[in-house]
Amino acid sequence: MSQLKKYIVLACCLFQVISVFSQELSEADRRRFDYFYLESVRMRNLGKYAQSYELLKHALMINPNAPEALFDMASFSSFLVSKEEMVSNYERAVELSPKNQWYKQVLGNSYYRSNQLDKAIEVYEQMAKDSSDKVDVFYDLLGLYTQKQDYEKCIWALNKIESLDGKSEQLSMEKFRMYLRLEQKDKAFLEMEALSKEYPNDTRYRINLGDLYLDDGHPKKALEIYQQILKEEPQNVQAQLSMVSYLEKQKEAEKSLEELALNPTVDSQTRVSVLRKIIFNSEEAKEDSTKVLNLFDRIMEQPQDGPEVALLWTQYKAMKNMSNDEIGASLRTVVKIDPGNVAARLQLMQYAFDKEDFDDAIQLCQEAIEYTPEEVPFYYYQGLSYYQSQRGDQALEIFRKGLNYITDDTDKELVSNMYGAMGDIYHEKKMDKQAYEVYDSALVYKPDNTLVLNNYAYYLALEKKDLEKAEAMSFRTLKADPKAYNELDTYAWILFLEKKYIEAKIYIEQALKNGGDQHAGIVEHAGDIFYVNGEVEQALVYWEQADKLGSDSKTLKKKIKQRKYIGD
């Protein structure tokens, strides 16, 4: 059922009333009308709109002056006749039942939707007279008056709302704007002054009044307010910032901004706002970054109540294209203040990886695990760091710990990579059964993990087992990246083992073309594949090239000497 049809049904249920009948309507006709009208309502509630419409038409033939039936018929008219007919029925319903506020509201909305603002206003003004305590009516009138740009009436509606809901900053600001549009500035500022007097303990209103004076070209009045508040509350940050705005307009802001940034009583969030302004001014003036960096250094010597300033310091260094070491120094300050800051530690760890400083990466991850033991990425990267630094047993241990914290929300690719790394380590330890088990787990989390698929397929090929499975996995890696020379080499070698020599040659040639010609193992495979395809001379060329590239193959020199393929 459409939303509008549901609305129609609800309207019928809520607002059906006993008909207003003319004196000529007989008792029998009244009963007949009741029957057909109520049956129409029932059909509508059942979703049988065609039957409901016919019954309603019949009811109106019996009593054309029944407001509830006319109101219901208006909904049908909007679909079946015209919008004009719909409005006409609503108008007639309101005329016959002038005290029904719901009918008036629907009629007013109909006028509004058809852009008949004057008629809509007339209906809502009548509703306001009938129900002077309904604040929603005055909000509706406010919207209509605003569209008509009738600012006098807007102020009237705002006053009515204020009398029902009480004075508020939002209403006072709206009245302030309306007075300004009417060029009645005295009344505008009186409105804000009244708000600040009503809430004398809330300095926000007084500061807002000062800001308004400042924006309107009355700096002296603004200064008086700011100075009075700062006399009462010297550490009032909002007043300090407003004073900075005042000074900035008087061309005296720079020193005041720095003083505010260095004020030890200012909280981190406010200090960040001030520093952003200082940075903006510096960039606008195209100044050297040294001045801003020195200011950050002085601020960071003070105790910090949060990491926000250190984070801005880091962002500023990055914006100025400073070195990773410089940015990293700021990030270390961030994690010192906020040890659980995951993003900062991950960035530091990335810098450590870039420098291949795996000991630093291990330490960073260890500290992170102590503060946020549930963060699986740190187990992964610490394990990877151990693996990269030839400490496979320690890597396996930390990977296993990390697996205990995996949840449904953990990044699936990360988990897959963790299992994949474990598989590589197991393979190096010649624990192939365990390697294949964790590779299978890796593919459960990410079936298209190309690195796992390629390694898994290649290791199966080395063992010359499950070659069909290996071929299928290897082919999936090629679908993901058809030009990856490692994956092309793996697929070609599996085809070679399956004695699909012609196909193997096609793929090994692509591997060589895409960069594999610089890798001894791939070039040696090319020689083997060309040999079984009967191209002995070209095979020798590839074997000799593999030898020059530093191949550690145990059979390569025999192949060259004997001019034939020798299996492992």
URHU-V545303 format. One record per residue. RES is the residue in three letters. SS is DSSP state (helix for helix, strand for strand, loop for the rest). Layout:
((RES SS) (RES SS))
This chain:
((MET loop) (SER loop) (GLN helix) (LEU helix) (LYS helix) (LYS helix) (TYR helix) (ILE helix) (VAL helix) (LEU helix) (ALA helix) (CYS helix) (CYS helix) (LEU helix) (PHE helix) (GLN loop) (VAL loop) (ILE loop) (SER loop) (VAL loop) (PHE loop) (SER loop) (GLN loop) (GLU loop) (LEU loop) (SER loop) (GLU helix) (ALA helix) (ASP helix) (ARG helix) (ARG helix) (ARG helix) (PHE helix) (ASP helix) (TYR helix) (PHE helix) (TYR helix) (LEU helix) (GLU helix) (SER helix) (VAL helix) (ARG helix) (MET helix) (ARG helix) (ASN helix) (LEU loop) (GLY loop) (LYS loop) (TYR helix) (ALA helix) (GLN helix) (SER helix) (TYR helix) (GLU helix) (LEU helix) (LEU helix) (LYS helix) (HIS helix) (ALA helix) (LEU helix) (MET helix) (ILE helix) (ASN loop) (PRO loop) (ASN loop) (ALA loop) (PRO helix) (GLU helix) (ALA helix) (LEU helix) (PHE helix) (ASP helix) (MET helix) (ALA helix) (SER helix) (PHE helix) (SER helix) (SER helix) (PHE helix) (LEU helix) (VAL loop) (SER loop) (LYS helix) (GLU helix) (GLU helix) (MET helix) (VAL helix) (SER helix) (ASN helix) (TYR helix) (GLU helix) (ARG helix) (ALA helix) (VAL helix) (GLU helix) (LEU helix) (SER loop) (PRO loop) (LYS loop) (ASN loop) (GLN helix) (TRP helix) (TYR helix) (LYS helix) (GLN helix) (VAL helix) (LEU helix) (GLY helix) (ASN helix) (SER helix) (TYR helix) (TYR helix) (ARG helix) (SER loop) (ASN loop) (GLN loop) (LEU helix) (ASP helix) (LYS helix) (ALA helix) (ILE helix) (GLU helix) (VAL helix) (TYR helix) (GLU helix) (GLN helix) (MET helix) (ALA helix) (LYS helix) (ASP helix) (SER loop) (SER loop) (ASP loop) (LYS loop) (VAL helix) (ASP helix) (VAL helix) (PHE helix) (TYR helix) (ASP helix) (LEU helix) (LEU helix) (GLY helix) (LEU helix) (TYR helix) (THR helix) (GLN helix) (LYS helix) (GLN loop) (ASP loop) (TYR helix) (GLU helix) (LYS helix) (CYS helix) (ILE helix) (TRP helix) (ALA helix) (LEU helix) (ASN helix) (LYS helix) (ILE helix) (GLU helix) (SER helix) (LEU helix) (ASP helix) (GLY loop) (LYS loop) (SER loop) (GLU helix) (GLN helix) (LEU helix) (SER helix) (MET helix) (GLU helix) (LYS helix) (PHE helix) (ARG helix) (MET helix) (TYR helix) (LEU helix) (ARG helix) (LEU loop) (GLU loop) (GLN loop) (LYS helix) (ASP helix) (LYS helix) (ALA helix) (PHE helix) (LEU helix) (GLU helix) (MET helix) (GLU helix) (ALA helix) (LEU helix) (SER helix) (LYS helix) (GLU helix) (TYR loop) (PRO loop) (ASN loop) (ASP loop) (THR helix) (ARG helix) (TYR helix) (ARG helix) (ILE helix) (ASN helix) (LEU helix) (GLY helix) (ASP helix) (LEU helix) (TYR helix) (LEU helix) (ASP helix) (ASP loop) (GLY loop) (HIS loop) (PRO helix) (LYS helix) (LYS helix) (ALA helix) (LEU helix) (GLU helix) (ILE helix) (TYR helix) (GLN helix) (GLN helix) (ILE helix) (LEU helix) (LYS helix) (GLU helix) (GLU loop) (PRO loop) (GLN loop) (ASN loop) (VAL helix) (GLN helix) (ALA helix) (GLN helix) (LEU helix) (SER helix) (MET helix) (VAL helix) (SER helix) (TYR helix) (LEU helix) (GLU helix) (LYS helix) (GLN loop) (LYS loop) (GLU loop) (ALA helix) (GLU helix) (LYS helix) (SER helix) (LEU helix) (GLU helix) (GLU helix) (LEU helix) (ALA helix) (LEU helix) (ASN loop) (PRO loop) (THR loop) (VAL loop) (ASP loop) (SER helix) (GLN helix) (THR helix) (ARG helix) (VAL helix) (SER helix) (VAL helix) (LEU helix) (ARG helix) (LYS helix) (ILE helix) (ILE helix) (PHE helix) (ASN helix) (SER helix) (GLU helix) (GLU helix) (ALA loop) (LYS loop) (GLU loop) (ASP loop) (SER loop) (THR helix) (LYS helix) (VAL helix) (LEU helix) (ASN helix) (LEU helix) (PHE helix) (ASP helix) (ARG helix) (ILE helix) (MET helix) (GLU loop) (GLN loop) (PRO loop) (GLN loop) (ASP loop) (GLY loop) (PRO loop) (GLU helix) (VAL helix) (ALA helix) (LEU helix) (LEU helix) (TRP helix) (THR helix) (GLN helix) (TYR helix) (LYS helix) (ALA helix) (MET helix) (LYS loop) (ASN loop) (MET loop) (SER loop) (ASN helix) (ASP helix) (GLU helix) (ILE helix) (GLY helix) (ALA helix) (SER helix) (LEU helix) (ARG helix) (THR helix) (VAL helix) (VAL helix) (LYS helix) (ILE helix) (ASP loop) (PRO loop) (GLY loop) (ASN loop) (VAL helix) (ALA helix) (ALA helix) (ARG helix) (LEU helix) (GLN helix) (LEU helix) (MET helix) (GLN helix) (TYR helix) (ALA helix) (PHE helix) (ASP helix) (LYS loop) (GLU loop) (ASP loop) (PHE helix) (ASP helix) (ASP helix) (ALA helix) (ILE helix) (GLN helix) (LEU helix) (CYS helix) (GLN helix) (GLU helix) (ALA helix) (ILE helix) (GLU helix) (TYR helix) (THR loop) (PRO loop) (GLU loop) (GLU loop) (VAL helix) (PRO helix) (PHE helix) (TYR helix) (TYR helix) (TYR helix) (GLN helix) (GLY helix) (LEU helix) (SER helix) (TYR helix) (TYR helix) (GLN helix) (SER loop) (GLN loop) (ARG loop) (GLY helix) (ASP helix) (GLN helix) (ALA helix) (LEU helix) (GLU helix) (ILE helix) (PHE helix) (ARG helix) (LYS helix) (GLY helix) (LEU helix) (ASN loop) (TYR loop) (ILE loop) (THR loop) (ASP loop) (ASP loop) (THR loop) (ASP loop) (LYS helix) (GLU helix) (LEU helix) (VAL helix) (SER helix) (ASN helix) (MET helix) (TYR helix) (GLY helix) (ALA helix) (MET helix) (GLY helix) (ASP helix) (ILE helix) (TYR helix) (HIS helix) (GLU helix) (LYS loop) (LYS loop) (MET loop) (ASP helix) (LYS helix) (GLN helix) (ALA helix) (TYR helix) (GLU helix) (VAL helix) (TYR helix) (ASP helix) (SER helix) (ALA helix) (LEU helix) (VAL helix) (TYR helix) (LYS loop) (PRO loop) (ASP loop) (ASN loop) (THR helix) (LEU helix) (VAL helix) (LEU helix) (ASN helix) (ASN helix) (TYR helix) (ALA helix) (TYR helix) (TYR helix) (LEU helix) (ALA helix) (LEU helix) (GLU helix) (LYS loop) (LYS loop) (ASP loop) (LEU helix) (GLU helix) (LYS helix) (ALA helix) (GLU helix) (ALA helix) (MET helix) (SER helix) (PHE helix) (ARG helix) (THR helix) (LEU helix) (LYS helix) (ALA helix) (ASP loop) (PRO loop) (LYS loop) (ALA loop) (TYR helix) (ASN helix) (GLU helix) (LEU helix) (ASP helix) (THR helix) (TYR helix) (ALA helix) (TRP helix) (ILE helix) (LEU helix) (PHE helix) (LEU helix) (GLU loop) (LYS loop) (LYS loop) (TYR helix) (ILE helix) (GLU helix) (ALA helix) (LYS helix) (ILE helix) (TYR helix) (ILE helix) (GLU helix) (GLN helix) (ALA helix) (LEU helix) (LYS helix) (ASN loop) (GLY loop) (GLY helix) (ASP helix) (GLN helix) (HIS loop) (ALA helix) (GLY helix) (ILE helix) (VAL helix) (GLU helix) (HIS helix) (ALA helix) (GLY helix) (ASP helix) (ILE helix) (PHE helix) (TYR helix) (VAL helix) (ASN loop) (GLY loop) (GLU loop) (VAL helix) (GLU helix) (GLN helix) (ALA helix) (LEU helix) (VAL helix) (TYR helix) (TRP helix) (GLU helix) (GLN helix) (ALA helix) (ASP helix) (LYS helix) (LEU loop) (GLY loop) (SER loop) (ASP loop) (SER loop) (LYS loop) (THR loop) (LEU helix) (LYS helix) (LYS helix) (LYS helix) (ILE helix) (LYS helix) (GLN helix) (ARG loop) (LYS loop) (TYR loop) (ILE loop) (GLY loop) (ASP loop))
